[in-house]
Amino acid sequence: MSSEMNPGPYSDQYPDEYSPQSSPYSASSGASGSSASSAPAAGGASGANEDVASLSYERAREELVAVVQRLEAGSVPLEDSLALWERGEALAQRCQTWLDEARARLAAVAQEDPED
């Protein structure tokens, strides 16, 4: 049996930007090209997820899609997967908050300006 690591059946379906070596979520790389994300610390990503509160809906959704793609690829080590999962949860919550706030604002406007 070979000791080489099998990249998995889906490894060719994702661009290199989602590989563990170049991910903005990987502890081995910095936040290349983005000041909005930081590498999650081992043992917990709560500090790294604090910056999520400042993200726009579009940026949070974009990052969430990237996290999901990396997790679905299945080639991420367990510890990194857990950090990605935590980041994804924070991003999903941020997106939901944006949507809830937008819904509330629309409801308030509709209440102020009813069409008769």
C-alpha positions in Angstrom: 0.0 0.0 0.0 1.4 3.4 -1.0 2.0 6.1 1.7 1.2 8.9 -0.8 -1.8 11.0 -0.1 -4.7 10.5 -2.5 -6.1 14.0 -3.5 -9.6 12.6 -3.8 -12.0 12.3 -6.6 -13.1 16.0 -6.5 -9.6 17.6 -6.3 -9.6 18.7 -9.9 -13.0 20.4 -9.7 -12.0 23.4 -7.5 -9.6 26.2 -8.4 -6.3 26.5 -6.7 -7.6 29.4 -4.7 -9.4 26.9 -2.5 -6.4 24.7 -1.9 -5.2 24.5 1.7 -1.9 26.1 0.7 -3.5 29.3 -0.6 -6.6 29.6 1.5 -7.2 32.8 3.5 -8.6 30.5 6.3 -5.5 28.3 6.5 -3.2 28.8 9.5 -0.2 28.5 7.2 -1.1 31.4 5.0 -1.9 35.1 5.7 -4.9 37.0 4.6 -3.5 37.5 1.1 -5.3 40.2 -0.8 -8.0 40.7 1.9 -7.9 42.7 5.1 -11.4 41.3 6.0 -10.3 37.8 6.9 -7.7 36.4 9.2 -6.5 32.9 9.8 -8.3 31.1 12.6 -6.3 30.3 15.6 -5.8 26.6 16.5 -8.1 25.5 19.3 -10.8 28.0 18.5 -11.7 30.6 15.9 -13.6 33.0 18.0 -11.0 35.7 17.6 -10.8 35.2 13.9 -14.6 35.3 13.6 -14.8 38.7 15.3 -14.0 40.4 12.0 -17.1 38.8 10.5 -19.3 41.4 12.1 -17.8 44.1 9.8 -18.3 42.2 6.6 -20.9 43.2 4.0 -23.5 40.7 3.0 -21.9 40.1 -0.3 -18.4 39.5 1.2 -19.7 37.3 3.9 -21.7 35.2 1.4 -18.6 35.0 -0.9 -16.4 33.7 1.9 -19.1 31.3 3.0 -19.3 29.8 -0.5 -15.5 29.3 -0.4 -15.6 27.7 3.0 -18.3 25.3 1.9 -16.4 24.4 -1.3 -13.3 23.6 0.7 -15.2 21.5 3.2 -17.0 19.6 0.4 -13.7 18.9 -1.3 -12.8 16.7 1.7 -9.1 17.2 1.5 -8.8 19.5 4.5 -7.3 18.0 7.7 -9.7 17.6 10.6 -8.4 20.5 12.7 -8.6 22.9 9.7 -12.0 21.5 8.9 -13.2 22.4 12.4 -11.8 25.9 12.1 -13.5 26.3 8.6 -16.8 25.0 10.0 -16.7 27.6 12.8 -15.8 30.3 10.3 -18.7 29.1 8.1 -21.1 29.2 11.0 -20.1 32.8 11.8 -20.4 33.8 8.2 -23.8 32.2 7.8 -25.0 34.0 10.9 -23.7 37.3 9.5 -25.6 36.7 6.3 -28.8 35.9 8.2 -28.4 39.0 10.3 -28.1 41.1 7.2 -31.2 39.6 5.7 -33.2 40.0 9.0 -32.2 43.6 9.2 -33.1 44.3 5.6 -36.5 42.6 6.1 -37.1 44.8 9.2 -36.1 47.9 7.4 -38.5 47.1 4.5 -41.3 46.4 6.9 -40.7 49.7 8.7 -40.8 51.6 5.4 -43.9 49.8 4.3 -45.6 50.7 7.6 -44.6 54.4 7.4 -45.7 54.8 3.8 -48.7 52.6 3.2 -50.1 52.7 -0.3 -53.8 53.5 -0.3 
